[in-house]
Amino acid sequence: AVGDPAKFDVFEKQVRKAVEELRELDDAEFVVRRRDKLAEFLCCPHDGFTTFGAAKHFAGIDMVFVAGSANLLPWASVNRQLLILLATCLRTQKPCFLSSGAFQALVFSMTIVPKDIRVINGSGAGSKLTDYVRFPEQLCRLTGKDVFLDNGTGDIYGYSYEHDDWVVRGNVGIMLRRSAETCTTLGRFIIKSPVSRSLSKGGRGVEITCCVRNTAVQHFLFSKLSRDFLVPAKSDWEMLPITTGRPLRILGESVKGPLIVTTCLLYTSDAADDLLCVDLGGRRIIKKK
């Protein structure tokens, strides 16, 4: 569980109701944990998690549901256990449903960059690439985990004492749109189009249109939805069109970028908040009135 407790309570009730309605499950047991209280399910010695019976506990879970705040920073230290859990789920093909900020954590977990990075600029959220000259006094204190994040492109830079300069270490898979729109580097060419014309004010605040791709219109997920539908535009971050790592199939998107994606299972971003139903592996998992 990540984010607003009240919103998570609503999310949890929806999951419980939908799972309990499945005829295949006569006696479902639910285990609820915070993002930093997952050690009992993590069997990763190289990450320092060697809890006895963790592998057995993880194997006993049939599905994983994660609700996260919209602007969750995946690389924040408090999310370390969540990232390890997601990596284990991907490796073992464990069914997952990841909503909002947890979607961004998924994208980050699928990149090839180290997951224990510490972003030193922008209070952890990064900044424009040109801002790196403002940190000369920090160079003598940098460690191998410290990186500079260009949040307009998602690129991270580590300082090389050998070359006495910043060198690219990878990409986090997401970018901050408002930074990409104003930067003079690659970010301005990555974004699909200006968002302002596609945003509208609704009863729930700012909304954006999610468009179902032609290849996904027959997906059970959209059986009770129109081809285009409004969803809350909560997140300032968006998934990059090209993400390094395991390929993602995009089911629904907006001018901001992908909103609903899947690998072998289903993961969603903000769009999950307004969906009538959710399908994992061909079975209905979440259903709203």
C-alpha positions in Angstrom: 0.0 0.0 0.0 1.4 3.4 -1.0 -0.2 6.8 -0.7 -3.5 8.1 0.7 -4.9 5.6 3.3 -8.5 6.6 2.5 -8.0 6.0 -1.3 -6.3 2.7 -0.6 -9.3 1.6 1.6 -11.5 2.1 -1.5 -9.0 0.3 -3.7 -8.8 -2.6 -1.2 -12.6 -3.0 -1.0 -12.9 -3.1 -4.7 -10.3 -5.8 -5.0 -11.8 -7.9 -2.2 -15.3 -7.6 -3.7 -14.2 -8.6 -7.2 -12.0 -11.5 -6.0 -14.7 -12.9 -3.7 -17.1 -12.9 -6.6 -14.9 -15.2 -8.6 -16.4 -18.7 -8.7 -13.0 -20.4 -8.8 -12.1 -19.0 -5.4 -14.1 -20.3 -2.5 -11.9 -19.1 0.3 -9.6 -16.2 -0.6 -7.1 -14.8 1.9 -5.9 -11.2 1.7 -2.5 -10.0 3.1 -2.1 -6.2 3.2 1.4 -4.7 3.7 3.0 -1.3 3.4 5.7 -0.7 0.7 8.5 -0.8 3.4 7.1 -3.9 5.2 7.6 -6.6 2.6 10.7 -8.4 3.9 8.7 -11.6 4.8 8.2 -12.1 1.0 11.7 -11.2 -0.2 14.3 -13.9 -0.7 17.1 -11.9 -2.2 20.4 -12.5 -0.4 22.4 -10.1 -2.7 20.0 -7.4 -1.6 20.3 -8.2 2.1 17.0 -10.1 2.5 17.4 -13.5 3.9 14.3 -13.9 6.0 13.6 -17.6 6.8 10.6 -18.9 4.8 10.4 -15.8 2.6 10.5 -17.8 -0.6 7.7 -20.0 0.6 5.6 -17.0 1.7 6.1 -15.4 -1.8 5.1 -18.6 -3.6 1.9 -18.7 -1.5 0.7 -15.5 -3.1 -1.4 -15.9 -6.2 -1.7 -12.2 -7.1 -0.1 -8.9 -6.2 -2.1 -5.6 -6.1 -0.3 -2.3 -5.5 -1.9 1.1 -5.3 0.5 4.1 -5.3 0.3 7.9 -5.2 0.4 9.4 -8.7 3.8 11.2 -8.3 5.6 8.5 -6.5 9.4 8.6 -7.2 10.3 4.9 -7.8 13.9 5.4 -6.8 13.1 6.9 -3.4 14.8 4.8 -0.7 11.5 4.0 1.0 10.4 2.1 -2.2 13.4 -0.3 -2.2 11.5 -3.3 -1.0 8.7 -2.6 -3.4 11.1 -2.6 -6.4 12.6 -5.9 -5.3 9.1 -7.4 -5.0 8.2 -6.2 -8.5 11.4 -7.6 -9.9 10.7 -10.9 -8.3 7.1 -10.9 -9.7 8.4 -10.2 -13.2 11.0 -12.9 -12.9 8.5 -15.5 -11.7 5.6 -14.4 -13.8 3.5 -13.5 -10.8 0.2 -11.8 -11.7 0.2 -8.2 -10.7 -2.1 -5.1 -10.9 -0.2 -1.9 -10.5 -2.1 1.4 -10.3 -0.9 5.0 -10.8 2.5 5.5 -9.1 3.0 1.8 -8.8 2.9 1.7 -12.6 5.9 4.1 -12.7 7.7 1.8 -10.2 7.1 -1.0 -12.7 8.6 0.9 -15.6 11.6 1.8 -13.5 12.1 -1.7 -12.3 12.2 -2.9 -15.9 15.1 -0.6 -16.8 18.7 -1.7 -16.7 19.9 1.1 -14.3 20.8 0.2 -10.7 17.7 0.3 -8.4 19.5 1.7 -5.4 20.5 5.1 -7.0 20.3 8.3 -5.0 19.3 11.4 -7.1 21.2 14.3 -5.8 19.4 17.1 -7.7 15.9 18.6 -7.5 15.3 17.1 -4.0 15.3 13.6 -5.6 13.1 14.5 -8.5 15.9 15.7 -10.8 16.2 18.9 -12.8 17.4 20.2 -16.2 20.7 18.9 -17.4 22.2 22.4 -17.4 21.8 22.5 -13.6 24.7 20.1 -13.0 27.2 23.0 -12.8 25.5 24.1 -9.6 26.8 21.1 -7.7 30.6 21.5 -7.7 30.9 21.5 -3.9 29.2 18.0 -3.8 31.7 16.3 -6.1 34.1 15.4 -3.3 31.3 13.7 -1.4 29.7 11.6 -4.2 29.5 7.8 -4.0 28.8 5.2 -6.6 25.1 5.4 -5.9 24.8 9.2 -6.4 23.5 10.3 -9.8 22.3 13.4 -11.5 18.8 13.0 -13.1 17.9 14.9 -16.3 14.1 14.7 -15.7 13.4 16.1 -19.1 14.8 12.9 -20.7 15.0 10.4 -17.9 18.7 10.1 -18.4 20.9 9.7 -15.3 24.6 10.7 -15.0 27.3 9.5 -12.7 30.4 11.5 -12.0 33.6 9.9 -13.3 36.7 11.0 -11.4 38.8 9.3 -14.1 37.4 11.6 -16.8 36.6 14.5 -14.4 33.1 14.8 -16.0 29.5 13.4 -15.8 28.9 10.3 -17.9 25.6 8.7 -18.8 24.7 5.7 -16.7 21.3 4.8 -18.1 17.6 5.9 -18.2 14.9 5.6 -15.5 12.1 5.0 -18.1 10.0 8.0 -17.1 10.3 11.8 -17.6 8.8 15.0 -16.2 6.7 16.5 -19.0 6.9 20.2 -17.9 10.7 19.9 -17.9 10.8 18.1 -21.3 8.7 20.9 -22.8 11.1 23.6 -21.8 14.5 21.9 -22.1 16.8 22.3 -25.1 18.0 18.7 -25.1 16.4 15.5 -26.4 13.4 15.7 -24.1 11.5 18.3 -26.2 11.6 15.9 -29.1 10.5 12.8 -27.1 7.2 14.2 -25.9 4.3 13.4 -28.3 2.6 16.9 -28.3 1.6 19.7 -26.1 -0.9 18.5 -23.5 -2.8 21.7 -22.7 -5.2 21.3 -25.6 -6.2 17.8 -24.5 -6.9 18.5 -20.8 -10.3 19.4 -19.6 -11.8 20.4 -16.2 -14.2 17.8 -14.8 -15.9 17.1 -11.5 -12.7 15.3 -10.4 -10.3 18.0 -11.4 -8.1 17.9 -14.5 -8.9 14.9 -16.8 -7.3 13.6 -20.0 -8.6 11.4 -22.8 -7.4 7.8 -22.9 -7.6 6.2 -26.3 -7.7 2.5 -26.8 -5.3 1.2 -29.5 -6.7 -0.6 -32.5 -4.9 -3.8 -31.5 -6.6 -3.8 -28.0 -10.2 -2.8 -28.8 -11.3 -6.4 -28.4 -9.6 -6.8 -25.0 -12.0 -7.8 -22.2 -10.8 -4.8 -20.2 -12.6 -2.4 -22.5 -15.8 -4.4 -23.1 -17.9 -1.9 -21.2 -16.0 1.3 -22.2 -16.1 3.4 -25.3 -13.0 3.7 -27.5 -12.1 7.0 -25.9 -12.8 7.8 -22.3 -11.8 10.4 -19.7 -9.4 9.6 -16.8 -7.9 11.8 -14.1 -4.6 13.4 -15.1 -2.9 13.1 -11.8 0.7 12.4 -12.5 3.4 14.9 -13.6 5.5 12.0 -14.8 5.0 9.9 -17.9 6.5 6.8 -19.4 9.0 7.3 -22.1 7.9 6.0 -25.6 11.0 3.8 -25.7 11.8 2.0 -22.4 14.9 -0.1 -22.0 14.3 -3.7 -20.8 11.4 -6.1 -21.1 9.0 -4.9 -23.9 5.6 -3.5 -22.9 2.5 -3.8 -25.0 0.5 -0.5 -24.9 -3.3 -1.0 -24.6 -4.4 2.6 -24.0 -2.6 6.0 -24.3 -3.1 9.7 -24.3 -1.1 12.7 -25.6 0.8 12.4 -22.4 2.0 8.9 -23.2 1.0 5.3 -22.3 -1.7 4.9 -19.7 -2.5 1.2 -19.8 0.2 -1.3 -20.6 0.8 -5.0 -20.2 3.7 -7.5 -20.4 2.2 -11.0 -20.0 -0.1 -9.5 -17.4 -1.8 -6.1 -16.8 -0.4 -3.0 -15.4 -2.0 0.4 -15.5 -1.3 4.0 -14.6 -3.9 6.7 -13.6 -6.5 5.2 -15.9 -7.0 2.3 -13.4 -8.9 4.7 -11.1 -11.9 4.9 -13.5 -12.0 1.5 -15.2 -15.2 -0.5 -14.9 -13.3 -3.8 -14.8 -9.8 -5.1 -15.0 -8.6 -8.3 -16.6 -5.6 -10.3 -15.6 -4.9 -13.5 -17.6 -8.4 -13.5 -19.1 -10.2 -13.3 -15.7 -12.1 -10.3 -14.4 -10.4 -9.0 -11.3 -11.8 -5.6 -10.5 -15.3 -4.4 -11.2 -16.9 -1.1 -10.2 -20.6 -0.3 -10.0 
